[in-house]
Amino acid sequence: MNTRDDISLIPQDAFEKDIKEGTLGAEEELWLADPETFKLADGAQKILALEPAKLFSGELIDCEIESNTGVHDEPAGVVGDLVSRRRVLLGHAEDLGRVLGTSGTHPIGDWREQEIIDKPHYQRLKKKLGWLIRRNNTFSVHVHYAVRGRAKAVYLFNRLREYVPHMLALSVNSPFWQGEYTDMHSARVLMFSRAYHRAGLPGPLADWAEYADYVDYLKRSGLIDTLGEIWWDVRLHPGLDTVEIRAFDAQSDPARTEALVALAAALCDMLAGEYGSGELAPILSNREIEENKWSAQRYGLEGVFIDHETHEALATRGAIEALVERLSGTTSRDLSGLRRLVDEPTESVRQLEVWRETGSTREVAKDLAARTLASAL
């Protein structure tokens, strides 16, 4: 008979190693497109064959590639890695006759034309999820924050759920799907986190044992082969000893990405401080958080959030401004870029402006590619 240790996906020393807490890393998902039509085009597997696996990885479809950063103390170092990797990818894209871009969804990409990459993990998902996984042409930024201690990691996981709407509202960058305006500022959320049973906003965990038992249940029953098949907006990453935040649409402008990494880091700093002080905050139910997440998905910064204490409706932008002020008293991170982000239009608004000016989703894709190129010059 197999024992739990024989099949566990969780390292025995997960979150118990003597690591430096609060360090950061990130992954950024980008797309390749044809320079004439600006439709999604293959090439990721050719690039991956030429580059170190620690810098880039495949991400489901052959028009998508993921950049992976090193470990850094501050957001600027993380984004410095992302920009340097964009430069490498831009060179490969030019050699392949492609353009590089990034956004939460591709404005005109047709999922029916995309090829699942020849990687066992994604071929297994193709068999398991069929049409759903083939349709998942979405792009995001994931931020990692290093944590020591299992109970602490679970507390950060539980509390970060409350701020998924804030992170999404600032990062919305996907109003289009298959060439159509979706009336959403984040179609990525619609097409990914609302489509899969193991994605989106996770429920709270009672403790580490509940998490370990859940992973054990999924693995023993054959439902997952890797922890990467748990796609929650916030998830624990036992292999890296990090809490991973997956709520952000991908951004064309690296300065915006740096501000979002700072937001994630500052939130974790604040929550780590709560845990250390012993003054633990209540953990909210999904149904309350989901109301704000829906507003962020639909309206970006122009909607309303519900205050969880008073149950009053607040302007989303005002709610986030209040959060940033609160964070400024609980972290040493530089929040100047985040403050600018609150005052600026989101990248979804930029996409809609181009569309309304030109009447063309192709021009939106062209603009995204141009801004991605400019970001790395």
Secondary structure, 3 states (H helix, E strand, C coil): CCCHHHHCCCCCCCCCCCCCCCCEEEEEEEEEECCCCCCECCCHHHHHCCCCCCCEEECCECCEEEEECCCECCHHHHHHHHHHHHHHHHHHHHHHCCEEECCCECCCCCHHHCCECCCHHHHHHHHHHCHHHHCCCECEEEEEEECCCHHHHHHHHHHHHHHHHHHHHHHCCECEECCEECCCCEHHHHHHHCCCCCEECCCCCCCHHHHHHHHHHHHHCCCCCCHHHCEECEEEECCCCEEEEEEEECCCCHHHHHHHHHHHHHHHHHHHHHHHHCCCCCCCCHHHHHHHHHHHHHHHHHCEEECCCCCCEEEHHHHHHHHHHHHHCCCCCCCHHHHHHHHCCCHHHHHHHHHHHHCCHHHHHHHHHHHHHHHCC
